[in-house]
Amino acid sequence: MNLTPGKRWPSDYTLGILILLVVVSLWTVGNFVAQDAYDTGFRKPFWVTYLNASSFVVYLVPYAIKHVLQKYGIHVWGGRAKPHGDYQSLPTDDKEGSLSPGSHPYTPKETFKLALTFAIPYFLLNWALFASLSLTSVTSSTILGSTVGIWTLVLGRLFRIEALTPVKVLAVATSFVGVVLVSVSDGSSSGTPAAAPAAHTDPAPVLGDAIALLGALICALYMVLFKRRVRDEARVDMRLFFGLMGALNAVGMLPVGLLLHLVGAERLAWPGAHVALVIAAGVATTVVADVLWVVAMMKTTPVVASVGQSLTMPLAIVGDFVLHGAVSVLAILGCVVVLASFGVLGLDTRKEAEHEKGRGLPQQSTDEETMEMGDRSMQEEE
């Protein structure tokens, strides 16, 4: 029995939200793991980023084995008999007999070009994250990184992939208010004597904050452009995509790291046993979480995924409370505001999409149709 888009979509959206919650949890753990390495004196954000980004090469191993076996005529479970194998065609209007040009699955060659396009932005946004963590606290870095929602809303409108509705604007603004509340709380608590003995020191908090903001902008660009380019995660083999990105970063970024070593900006050094274990745990978290994040973003929207990233802030507050002591009322209030804004945005986006599906719109609408619907929605709200 074939499901209509309107019936299938809510389950996909719910799955995307659940995946996003898992990703947020993994990211928060990864942030504390990375900072644990920095607290021991191993402040090498580039090399930590390099190891994390290069680790995606592991996804190429099963793909390579499968390719070799199929090349010699050996049947592989789950193998595709033809290019369109398990890809589900999108429903079309009765008046149109074929899919739109932008709905076909990506071939391996096209996937390589896609990975080549996004490899550097992916590396830069993670480098910015780890660099900010080496200069400021997990909470402060998470706070500033949460501004990605604002960038995503602006860029989504600019690149015409997000319909700008009053609820989206309100949700992003409310989320930012929550971020500011926690930021004020974090700043005031850091100036108290009780916070002075904390294990982590902030050698350059202003620079760390600036890098975190830059990382938020790059992250928003990454999400918006990927969504605009791919449209549907079913079109791309995500394991192949991330595996190719890992290989490209492993080869392309190695000269940069060696240059940083030669000029003394960040020398390559072998970590101790404890730090090596911490880095390995971070790599394992990245390999799983970053792939799931892209899938979650494609099943929802860039704005939902970006505001969902703000959920790392409540978890970071909990983590700081467990590791370093008490948490302020302002921080709790800010976390509640962020959680509320994410819930409202999630419900509104789901209702909006269900309404569009109910009107019989194709799943892969054009940019102009999407923006026209958003404009009409704003006019109706007004």
Buried (B, 14 or more C-beta within 10 A) or exposed (E): EEEEBBEBBEEBBBBBBEBBBBBBBBBBBBBBBBBBBBBBEBBBBBBBBBBBBBBBBBBBEEBEEBBEEEEEEEEEEEEBEEEEEEBEEBBBEEEEEEBBEEBBBBEEEEBBEBBEBBBBBBBBBBBBBBBBBBBBBBBBBBBBBBBBBBBBBBBBBEBBBBBBBEBBBBBBEBBBBBBBBBBBBBEEBBEEEEBEEBEBEBEEBEBBBBBBBBBBBBBBBBBBBBBBBBBBBBBBBBBBBBBBBBBBBBEBBEEEBEEBBEEEEBEEEEBEEEBEBBBBBBBBBBBEBBBBBBBBBBBBBBBBBBBBBBBBBBBBBBBBBEBBEEBBEBBBBBBEBBBBBBEBBBEBBBEBBBEBBEEEBBBBBEEEBBBEBBEEBBEEEE
